[in-house]
Amino acid sequence: GIMPDTKKFIENLSGAGKCIGVLTSGGDAQGMNAAVRAVVRMGIYVGAKVYFIHEGYQGMVDGGDNIKEASWESVSSMLQVGGTVIGSARCKDFRTHEGRLRAALNLVQRGITNLCVIGGDGSLTGANLFREEWSGLLDELVQSGEISEEASQIHSALHIVGMVGSIDNDFCGTDMTIGTDSALHRIIEVVDAIMTTAQSHQRTFVLEVMGRHCGYLALVSALACGADWVLIPEMPPKDGWEEQMCYKLSESRLRGSRLNIIIVAEGATDRHGNPISSNAVKELVVRCLGFDTRVTILGHVQRGGTPSAFDRILASRMGVEAVLALLEASPGTPACVVSLCGNQAVRVPLMECVQMVRKSFENNLNTYKLLSHRKIDSELPHSSFNVAVLNVGAPAAGMNAAVRSAVRVGITEGHTMFAVSDGFEGFYKGQIKEIKWGDVGGWTGQGGSLLGTKRTLPAKHIDKIAEQMRIHNINALLVIGGFEAYLGLMELQAARSKHAELCVPMVMVPATVSNNIPGSDLSIGADTALNAITDTCDRIKQSASGTKRRVFIIETMGGYCGYLATVGGLAAGADAAYIYEEPFDIRELQSNVEHLTEKMKTSIQRGLVLRNENCSENYTTDFIYQLYNEEGKGVFDCRKNVLGHMQQGGAPSPFDRNFGTKIAAKAMQWISKKLKEFYREGRVFANTEDSACLLGMRRRALVFQPVIQLKDETDFVHRIPKEQWWLRLRPLMKILAKYKTSYDVSDSGQLEHIVRLRLHLTFSAAWRSLHT
């Protein structure tokens, strides 16, 4: 959307006199509760009344106790609960005219003319029909004498905003629907568990996942676990696929793999529309290959469990955005859907979404094909270029997925790939060896860095590094890592004038839990760390249930970057998050303690305060703990917790696996392009600014940026970017924790049409939709 000239602030938007009804409808999805909580709290914050409509449209038709006013407290501690607390039902009555007439009467009697509907495309289509019929329904109610002429005037317009809650991610116009990421978490947990038993017994597993018409979950989980074969409704396999699949499976066994994984979407069919069931696939493998094969059907497990950090943040941002959209709606505004496009909140006309079939799929499909099917050597282009890959900095979950992807895409493009152990340290010591397709099998789901990684910078060892580049004839470099990788790339570029060997294309892919790399909104590993923080906070809060009132002070990592503390705080429902970027003093600490004490007396049992490890030299975790302990005497007691290195460990989340896979594949394709561009008279020579780049996620797209141009955007002392997008999320955390605050909403979504969005979706599909 076009940015408005004047800044709009939340203080100037009033919801006084407005009544908002919130309902969840259709199939449930993890994260719906976070959305309901955000709608209720944001609604109350702006002065509106908010009503729960229980059991979806059925409750709207039945009225009575199904429609209840919500209070601030009524949504506390529901952030971490899966499913939907206010209930959801498939509703036949609402499909009839009579049913919708009763629903309209129930809403008018309570003065509700704003609806926030959280559900799939069926629920949203129903909402739109209801809106189109609204004035006709009111006329009928006036004629039958059930409402007065005056009431029909006052409630003449119905405003509707939708949020898509559906684990299938099958909705057009949104990158990610609420619940998709959590469903992927469930699938990946199962696949990781199955892989260990399959390894032991040399088994083949056929895994059936949900998706009657949409293969998104199947495709993305296949990407995230490196499955051997995937069957989805959108892409019926070519005739003769059976032989092809069995050949692929036996070939991978010959190369020494002890397990095979085949993922089948429940709606998979062949070219002729015949269903392909998981059992049929199993029988096929047993018949053709004689492999020990088992079937696992995941079923409703995928809908269950607690929402992932991503779903909580997505749903919270969408809930707040939905209330803003309702406040700004005029009678002529079409019903809209709020969603994220890349990293940007947008609003899209509801009916445009429903009418278009989702296509942001192709990206995923192409990446999967690139990585899973090895071409025979004779089919490969032969480039005779050597490309080296290394990890630099602290380990981050998802690094291995990125290395695997880079190696396989590189080989597919015809290059010889080299792996460097232990970062720049291993580089100057000559720990460099060729890495083949099979060497990276099974790497996607491994945490940490299998290549080994060190924080050593190259400048001191530049001569030896140049010598190793010459010995191995390295023609391009891919560096996957954190702030040291960024500094390292700058040092290599600066040394080009002295060492011709360094005049080769170089690209960096950001991987660090701190998410502190200039030029990228996101880095590999941050999502896994957020989930670790969120899970721990959930457990810590649970430990206090049933005891007296208690506040937890929790210290997070991140260096000087407050990303983990802030976004973790939003996902865990924290009351405050102290960070370096937003200086605070004793007065602010004082008011936070008072605010918490007040809340503890009236409504909540447990408080959560996050503190970034370097937010202040003197206000240490101990200091804050002692302050809260002293000031809260008689009202609550305190506990403190330093999360430490568990934030760097663990298996990578589905998001980090896919982000790593996609971004590294894109980086390799850039390297191939640059190698052709800079190949002159039998050698590669690249000395331009744009031949040393950082590949980052910027708002809606993946962008290559010359590292030299990022210098001005960097605070080198504190190792953070000078401007950070997530600081805009801080007021949301405060609003949801009942603080009065200033919130700049000029950045909230403008209404956009899908055509314009589609251009963005193709690549913004490249991010968190990184799944997509």
N, C-alpha and C positions, 0 to 999 in steps of 0.2 A: 504494500500500500504506500501511498505518498505520505511522507512524514508531514504532519501538520506544522505550521510555522510556530504556533504558540504552544508552549508546553501546557499539558493538562495535568492537574494534580487531583489525587483522590479526594482531597479536602473539599474540592469544589463540586464534587458529584454527590447529590443527595438522593437517598432512596426513601426518604420520609414519605409515608402514605402508600408506599408500594408493598404489595404482597407477592411473594415468590413461592411457588410450589416446586418441590424437588422430588423426582421419582426415578427408580431404576426399573428397567423393563427388559423382557426377553431373557436370554441366557445370562447367568451372572459372570462376572469377571473380576479377578483380583485387582484392587485399586479403586473399585467403585466407591468404597467407604471413604477413601481419601478425598474423592471428588465431592461426595455429599458433605463431608466435614468442611471443605473449603467453601462450598456454596453457602452453607449455613453461617459460618463465621464471617465471611466477607459480606453477606447480606445484612447480618445484624450490625456489622461494623459501619455500613453506610446508612443505617437507620431504617432498613426495611424490615418487614415481618417475614419470617420464613416458615413454611409448613412442610412437614414430611408427608408425602403421600405413600402410605404403606402398600405393599403388594402390587406395585406397578399400576397399570390402567384399571385393573380389577378394583383396587382401592378407590380409584377416582370415581368409578361407576357406583360402587357400593356406598361411598361416603361414610357418614357416622364417625366412629373412632379411627377409621383408616386415615383420616386427614387431621393431623395434630400439629399445633404450633411447636416449633423447635426452639430450644434455648441453647445458649453457649455451652453449657455443661453437657447437654444431651449428646454432644458428639465427641466428648473427650474419650481418650483411649480407644478410638475405633480405627485410627490410622493404620495400625499393624494387623488388623483383622482382614482375612480374605473374604471373598463373596460380597454380599450386600446385607447390612444389618436391617435395612428397612424393608427387605423382602422384594421379591420379583416374581411375577407370574405371567404365563402366557394367557391372554385374555380374549375369549370369544365375544363377550358382550360388547366390547369397545368397537368390534367390527360392524356392529349393527347401528343403525341410525338411532334407534331407541336408547341404546347404551350410551352413545355420545351425548344425547339430550340430557340424560340423568347426570352424566359427568359435568356438563356445562352448568347445570343447576347447582351441583355441589360446590363448584368453584365460585360461582357468583355469590352464593350465600356467604362465603368466607372472604369475598373481595379479592380472590386470587385471579390476576390477569397476566401473570408472568410465569412461564413454566420452564423448568430446566430438566430436560429429559436425558437420562444416561442409559444408553442401550445400543442395540445393533441397528442395521438399516431398516428392518421391519418396524421397530418402535419409532424411529424417526420419521418414516413415511406416514405412519399413523398420526403422529403429532401434527404433521403438515396439513393433512386432510382435515383434522379437527380445527386447525386455525382458519382454513379456507371456509369451512362451514359455520364458523363462530357466529357471525351476525345473523345468519338464518336461524341458527339454534336459539339465539336470544329472542328473535321475533316470535318463534313458536312458544317459548316460555312466557312471553308477555301475553300472547293470545290466550293461552290456557290459564292465565291468571296466577302463574306460579311465581313470577317476579314482576315488579312494577316497571312502568315505562322509564321511570327515573333510573332504576338500577341498570336497565339495559343501556341507557345513555352513558352512565359512569363507567361501565365495564365494556364499552363498545369495541375495544381492540384487545386481541390476545397476542402476546409476544412469546415467541418460542426460541430457545437456544438449546442446541443439542451437543452432547459429548458422546463420542463413540466408545462404548465399552463392549469389547468383543475379542476373545482370545485369538480369533482367526486372522486378525489384521486384514480384513477383506473390504475395507471401506475406501472409496476413492476420495482424494482430497486431503487425506491425513497420512502423515508418514507412519505413525505408530498409533494403534488404538490402545486404550487402557486395558491392561490384562495380557497383552501379547508377550511382553518381556517376561512376566512372571510364568506364563505357560512354558516359555522356552527354558526358564530355570528348571521347572519340574522335569521337562524332557531330558535336559542335559544331565541332571542329577541321576536319572535312571540310566542313561547311556553310559555315563562314567562308571556306574556301579556294575553294569552288565559287562563292560569291557574287561574288568579285572577277572570275572569268572570265565569269560570266553577265552581270555589269554591262557588260563590254566588248562583248559580242556581242548584247545584248538576247535572252537565251535563257530558256527555261523548263526547270527541272530537276525530275525526279521522283526522289526519294530513297527507296530501300527500306531500312528498318531492321528489326532482329530483333524478334520478338514473335509467336509462333504463336498464343497464346491471350490474350496480354496486350499492350495497346497503350500501356503506360506510357512506354516509351522514345520512341515516336513522338509521343505527346501532349506530353511535356515538352520534347522537342527542338523541336517545332513552336512551343511557347510561347517557348522560349529563342532562336529565330532569327526569330520573327515570320513563320512560313510562311503562304502564302495558303490552303492547304487541307490537311486531315489525314484519313487514313482508318485507322480502328482496329477490331479485332474486336468490342470491347465495344459499339460504337455504329454498327451498319450504317446507311449513309446512307438517307434517304427515297427512294422511287422518284422518278425525275426529277432525281436529284442531278447527273447529267451536265450538263444545261443550266445548272443553278444554278452549278456550279463554273466552267463556261466563261464565264458572264456575269460572275462575280466576277473571273476572270483578265483579261478584256478591259477591264473597268471600271478595274482597277488600272493597266493599260497606258495607258488614256486619261488617267489622272490623272498620267501622267509617269513611272511606275515602269518601270525598264528590265529588271527580272527578275521571274520568279515561281518560288516554290518550293513543291512539293507533297510531303508526306511520307506514305509508305505503310508500314504495319506488314505484315510478311510474311504475317500471318494475316487480313488484311482481307477481309471478305465484304460482299455486299449483303443487303437484307432477306430474300432468298429463299435465302440460304446459298451463292450462287455466289461463288467467289473473285474478288477484284479484284486483278489483278497490276499491277506497276509498268509493264509493257509495254503493257497494255490502257489504262492511264491516259495514257501517252504517245501511243498511236495516237488516242485520243479527242481530245486537245488538237490534234494535227496535223490531224485530220479536220475538227474544228469551227472552229478558229481559224487554222490554218495557221502557228502559231508554231514557230520552230526549237526543238525539244524534245529533251533528252537524259535518259537513265536512268543513275543510279549506284546499284549495289547494294553496301551496306557489308559485309555478311557478317561473317566472323570478326574483322575489324579491331576490332569493338566489344568483343570479349572480350580483346583484346590490350593491350600497352603497360603502362606502369608505373601502379600505383594512385595515385589522386588523394590529396591531403592528407586529405580527408574520409574516404575509405575506410580509410586507415591508422589514423586516430584511432578511427573507428567499430569497426574490427576489433580494435584494441588494447584498447579499453574493454570490448568484448564478450568477448574472450579472458580477461581478468582476471575479469570478472563470471561467466563460465562455471565457472572454477575455484572461485570462492566458492560458487556454487550446488552444485557437486559436494561441497564440504566440508560444506555444511549439509544435504545430502540425507539423509533417513532412509528405511528400507525402504518407508514408506507414501507418500513424495513422488511425485507423478506426474512423468513425463518432461517437462521444460520447455524452452522456447526463450528465450534471453536476447536482448533487443533494446533499441533506444532508442525512447522515445515522447517526441516533442519533444526535450527535452534531458536526459531522465531515463532512467536504466537501469531496465528492468522485466523481470520473468520471467512468461511466459505458458504455461499448460499446452499441451503440444505438440499434442495431438489437437484441442483447440478451434480451433487455428490452421488445421490441415489441413482441418477440416470446413467452414470458412467461406470463402466466396468474397470476394476483396478488393473493397472498395468505396470506398477513400479517394480514389477517382478523381475524384468529382464536382466537388470544388473546382477541380481543374485544368481540367476540361472547361468549367466555367462561366466561368472566367477567360479561357480561350482564345476562347470564343464572344463574350464581351464585347469583346475587343480586336481580333479579326481581321475581323469582319463589320460593315462600316459600315452603319448604317441610313440610309435615304433621309431627307432633312431633314423631309419631311412626317410620317414615322413618329415623329420624336423628340418627347419631351415638351418644352415650352418653359418654362424656369424663369425666364428673364430675370435670373438671378444671374451675377455675374462672379467667377471664382475665379482667383487668381494663384498661380503655381508658381515657386519659386526654389531655387537650390543655394547653400549657405553652407559655408565652411570649405575644407579641402584637398580636391582631387579624389579620388574613390573609384570604382573600377570597379563598374558597376551603377547609378550615378546616372541614366544616360540611359535605362536600361530602366524605372526608376521614373518618370521624367518622361513617357516615352511612355505608360506605363500610366495615369498620372494624367490626362493630356490626353484620351486616348481614352475612359476611363470617364466623365470630366467631361462630354465632348460627348454621350455616350450618355445621361447623366442630364439632358441639356437645358441645361447651363450654357455660358456663353461663357468660354473659357479664355484666360488671359493668361500670357505667359512673361516673367520678369524676368531680364535679363542681369546677370552679375557680382554676385550676392548683394545684400546690403543697400546696397552702394555704388551699384550700378546702379539700385536702387530709389529712392534719394533723388535720383539724377540724372535720373530719369524714363525709364530704358531699359526701357520696358514696352510689349510689343505683343501683339496677339491671336495665338494659335497654333492652327492648324487640324489636323484629322485627318491629312492628308497630310504635314504638316510634320515629323511624328515618325516617318515610315516609315523602317525600317532602323536605328533608333536602338539597338535592344536589344543588338546585339553590339559597340557602340562603347565604347572605354575613355574614361577621363577625364570631363570635364563639358562637353557641347556648349553648354549655356546660358552657361557661364562661371561661375566661382565665386571668391569672395574671403572673407578672414577678417574683414573689417570688421564691427564690431558696430553695432547701430542707435541706441543711446542718444544719441550725440552729434548724430545727424541726425534725431531723432524728429519735429521739426516738419515737415521737408521730406517725410519718409516719410508722415506723416498727410496732407499736402497731396496727394501723389501718389495715396494711397488715395481721396481725395475726387475728384480730377480723373478718374480712371479708374473711379470708383464700384466699388471692389473690395469684395465681400461676404464673402470668405473667403480664407484663406491656407494654402498647403501648403508647408512648408519642409523640404527634403531636405538633410541635412548632418550635420556632426560636432559637436564640443563647442561651437563658436561658434554653431551653429544653436540649441542648447539654451539657451545664455546669451541669445541674441538673442530667443528666444521669451519668456523671463522678463522681459527689458527691455520688450518690446512690451506684455506683460500689465501690468507695473507702470505704464506710461504711459497706460493706459486711462482713469484718473481725469481726466487733462488733455485727452485727445483722444478724442472720441466715435467718430472714424473707425476707431479701433483696437478698438472693441467689436464684433468679428466673430469667427466661429469660426476658430481657428487650430490646425493640427496639424503636428507634426514627425515625420519618418521618419528614423531614425538611419542615416547613411551615412558611415563613416570606417574606414580600414584599422586604426586603433588599437583598435577595439572597446571604447571607454572611456566609453560613454554610460550614465548611470544609468537604470534602468527598462527596460533591454533586455539580454538575454543575448548578443545578436548584432547586428552592424550590417552594412549593405550594404558590400561591399568587403573585408571581413576574409578571406573565403574565398579570393578571388583573391590577396590578399597572402600568405596561408599557402601557396598553391600555388607562388607565385614563390619563397618561402623554401625550400620543400621541394625544388623542382626544382634550385635553385642548390646546396643542400647535397648533393644526389645527385651533381651534377657535380663539386663540389669533392672529395667523398670519392673519386670515381672517378679524379680526377687523381692521387691518391696510390697507386693500386693498382699493384703492381709495384715501387714504390720502398720505401725503408726506412720504419720506423714514423713516423707523422706525426700531429700533433694540429692541428686547425683551430679558431681562435677567430673566431667570426662575430658581428658586431654587427647587431642588428635595430632597426627603428623601433618606434614605439608611444608616444612621449612617456614619461610615467611608468607607463604601463600595460604589464604584462608578458605580456599575452595572446599576442602574436605569438611572443615568445621561448619561452614555455612550451609552447603548443600546437604551434608549429613544431618545438620540440625533441622533443616526443612523436612527431610525424609523421616526423621525419628520423632518429630514434634517437640523440638527443644524450646525452652523459654528464652534462652539467650545464647549467642555464640560470639565469643570474644576473638577478634582477629587483628592482625597488624595493620591491614589496609584501612580500618576504620578506628582511629585512635579513640580511646575511652579513658575517663579519669575516675577519681574516687566518687564523684557525684553520681556518675552513671552507674557504677557498681552499687552505690547506696540505693538508687531508685529501683534497680533491678531486684535487689533483695526485698525492698518494701512491696513491690509489685507481686513478687512470688508469695510473700507472707500473706498478703491480702487474698490471693487466689487460694492458697492453702487453707485459709480459715473457712472460705465459703464453698469452694467447688472441687478442688482436685486433691488427690492423695500423694501424687508423685511429681517431682519436678526434675527437669533435665537441663543442665547447663554445659555447653561445649566450649572448650578453650583450645585455640591453635597453639602448638608448642612454643612458637616464638612471638606471640601476640604482644608481649610486653616483658621488658627485662625485670621489672620489679613486681608487677602483679602476677606472681607465679601461680601455678596450680595450687600449691600449698597455701599461699596467701589468700586466694579466692575461697578455698575450702574453709580456712579458719574464719574468714570474714562472714561467710554465709552461716557457719556453725554458730558463731557468737550471736549474730543478729537474729537468727531464727529460733533462738532458745525458747522453749515453751510452745513453739508452733510446729517446727519440724527439726529432724536431725539430718546430718550430712554424711555422705560417703564420697570418696574420690577414686578415680580409676584412670590409669594411664594405659592407653590401648597399645602403643608401641608397634612392634614389627609384625603383629598379626595383620596389619593393614597392607603389608607388602606380599603376604603369603597367600596360600590357598590356590585352588584351581580357578582359572580365569572364568569370569561370568560369560554368558552367551554373547553379551554385547561386546566385551573386549575381544573375544575370539573373532567375531565377525568384523569388528572395526579393524583389528590387526590384519585380518586376511584381506579385506578390501583395500585398505590404504597401502599395504605393501605391494599388492598386485598393481595398483595404479602407479606407484613409485617405479616399479620395474618397467612398466610400459613407457614411462617418461625416459628412463635410462636408455632403452632401446632406441627411442626416437632421437635422443641427443647423440648417441653413439654414431648413428647414421649421419647426423648433421655435422659432427665435428671430425669425421674421418677424412683425412686429406693425405694424398701421396703415401699410402701405406701405414699411416699411424693416426692415433686419436690425439687431437690437440684442442683443449677447451680452456680458454682463459677469460671468458666473459663473465660478468656478474651473474647472469641468469643460468650459468652452468653449475652453480653451487646453491642449491635451493632447499627450503624446508617445505614439506608438504603438510598443510594444516587444514583443519576443518574451520571454515569461516562462515558463520551464520547459516547459509544454506548450501554451501558447496565445498568440495575439496579443492584447495588452491595451492599452486606452486609459487613460493615467494623467495626471491634471492635473499640469502641470510644477511647480506651486507645492508639491505634495505630495512631489516628488522632492528638494526642497532638502535635507532632513535626511539623505538617502541619499548626498549628494555631498561629496567632498573637493575644494573649489573651488581650493585652492592647487595641487594636483597634477593636477587635471582628471581624476579617476577616481571611480568609485563606491566607497563605503566597504566594500561587500561584493561579492565577485566569485565567481561559481559555479565558474569554471575553476581556482581555486586548489586545489579538491578533486582535480584531475587531476595535481597536481605529484608526490604520492607515487607515482603509477603510473609516471611517467617515471623516478623514482629506483629503484623496484623493477626495472623493465625494464633499468636500467643497473647492476644488481647492488649497490645500496646497501641496507643494513638501515635501515628507516625506520618511523615510526609511520604507520599508514594507517587512517583512520576508515571502517569499512565499514558503519556503521549506515545510510548512505544508499544502500547497494546495493539492487537491486530486490527488492521483496517479490513473492510470487506473486500475480498478479491474474487476474481472469477477463475474457474478451474483452468482455463486455457493458459492463463498467465502462470498459474501454479505449476502446470504440468512441466513447463520448461525447467522449473526449479526441482520438481519432484524427481526428474530423471537422475540428477546428481545428488540432490539433497537426500534422495533415496540412498545416496552413498553413505549417509551417516545413520544415525541411530535407528532409523530406518536403515541404518547401516545394515541392519537386517535387510531392509527391503530390497 
